[in-house]
């Protein structure tokens, strides 16, 4: 039976390190600086024969509820509420501090089974700190080293003791019943969830937008710039469609990226783009199409992902006739490589435009997956060459023989021709624009490769 465990504790006691250890990969950002984690992040964990969901949380701090740290604490409390057990982590080398005692009381009041995890227990210096943990009144502490993987067997035993029903080895009948339910769930799935990354400059409203879509304050938001650090994945069910939404850190110009932590956050955001199928680039309605916005959109195109432009904070803009049409014209001007890309005005605060945004995501995903029959491609190539023949190079005419589409995601085409290296780039753009118009491929990256046809007589010579 599956269960959920939340890892909580003060900042910089090693929660994210243990989280990464349990999920088996570097999923959460880790740094010596305290307070790296801000949102709660869930992952599929494995410890021995136990498979469960583990939630990484922000460091607990005793600050006013309205402050950033206070809002982070609310996220941690939400994680405790949805968990079956709590791993309360302390730093064994530092020993107990007053905040440990304060937050141990918070865990005790939650009513969840709690396991005290004395992290950083390698070496003799940590023995005294681990013994101090008995004072918390949450039971015998488990000494571990999340960084080195020590003490995990003891943690396994503690989980089995804290959750005996959830961790009992199921009978054959229960295993068969779970497998049957899983198979039924797979058969009921109409489609695999679409992976959607939301990216943009800092404070563009990414987390607010996703919270509005979810209908809850799942992600940490606020007036402060650069709140989000980790790329957080959350499931979304919207009008019969399934999505995995990725909230990401704001991406500033490379020259302005300051410090190791921001570099890690930006790298995590770029990884989310590479993992996504559709990317929503959010631009502030007050300052759209800044150089960094265009750089981010161009990055998405170069990665070959379906693109949707969201103009956020639309509720703050003075209404004017034709404003959105002008924005669409500006997008085609600044991003001619994805002409026709969807542009949607949205407001995460009021919910305006969210239906149109998600419909645009679904439509962009469909175009990104589109395949064109070879026969239609070659009729298009014949007509395109007849209307505008490729220029002769050094007195020799270039021949475009035939075209095929080897793959989609994004739509990728190969033209077999003579002297591929001599075909001008302008002619390649002519063919790409023709493909976009002829086969209704608006706004998606198109890959066109020129390949020389093999000479059948070369081997005989």
C-alpha positions, 0 to 999 in steps of 0.5 A: 500500500502506498503512503506519503511522508513529509520531510520537515525541519529548520532551514539547512538541516539536509531535507532536500539532500534526504529527499534526493537520496530517497527519490534516487536522483538530484531532483531538488536544488541543494546548496549550503545556503539556508532557505534554498527550498521554498515550495513543496515538491513531491517525488516517488521514493523507494527505501528497500521494498517500500515505495511511497511519496515523499514531500520536500518542504521549506525550512521552518522559521518563526516569522510573521504569517504575511512574510515570505518565510511565513508563507513558506511555513504555510506550504510546509503545514499543507504538506504535513496535512496531506502526509501519513507520517512526518520525518522531523529532521534536525542537524545532529552536529549543531544539536537542538536549538529553540526553533527545533523545540517550537516546530516539534510541537507543531508536528506533535499537534498535527497528529501524524506519526513522527520520526526524528531524523538526526542528520549529518550524524557521521563522526563523533561530533554528532553523537551528543546532538543525536542524544539531545533529540530525545528531549523533543518527546517524539520518540527515539531519533534515527541517526542518518547521513543523507549525503553519504547514505548512512543510516537508511536501514534504521530509517526503513525500520522506523517507517515500518514501525510508525506505519505498520498497516501501510508498510505490511507486505501485502498478500497475493490477493491484495497484490493481484487486486492492486494490479487489476486496479492499476490496469483499469486505471491505465485503460481509463486514461484517454491520453497521456498528460501533456507536459507544459512548462511555464517560463518567463522573466522574474515576477511575470506571474507564472506561479499565480497563473498555475495556482489559478488553474489549479484552484488552490494556493499550491505554489508560493506567490508574492510581490517579491521577485524571484520567489520560485527556485525549483521547477515544481511539477503539479498535475492539472485536470482541465476540461477533460484533458490531463496536464503536468504543469511545470512552474519555473524560476524567472530567467534573467539575462545571463549577465545579471544572473548572480550567485550559484543558487540563481544559476542552479535555479535557471538551469532547472528551468531550462531542464523543464523546457527540455522535458516539456512538450508545450512551453508557455512564455509569459510576458508582462502586459506592461512591458512585453517583447523585451529583449529577454522575452524574445531570447527566452522564446527563441530558446524554446524554438531552438529546443524544438518545443511547441510555443504559446505566448501568454500576455500576463497581468492583462487586468492591469492594462487599460482597455483599448480596441484592437490591443490584442490584434496589435500584440499578435502583429508584434509577435509575428514581427519579432518571432518570424521563425514561428509565424502564427504562434498563439497569443493569449491575454491572461490574468492569473489574478482574475482568471481572465483568458485561462480557457483560451490559454489551455485551448491554445496549449492543446491546439499547439500540442496537436500541431507539434505532433502533426504528420503530413503524407509523403504524397502531399509533401511531394506535390507541395515540393513540385509546386513550390519549385515550379513557382520559385525555382532554386537559383543556379550556383556556378552555372549549375542548376540545383535539383530538389528531387523529393521530400519526406517527413521522418518524424514529428514533435516538432514536424521535421522534413528532409529534402533530397537534392543535389549539392545540399550545401549550395542551397541558399538559406533564403530558399530554405526559409521559403520552403519552411514558410510554404510548409507552414502555410500549406499544411496549417502548421502555425507557430510550431518550430519546423525542422528542414534538412537538405540531404544529397541523394546518393549517386548510384554510379559512384560505387561502380567507378 
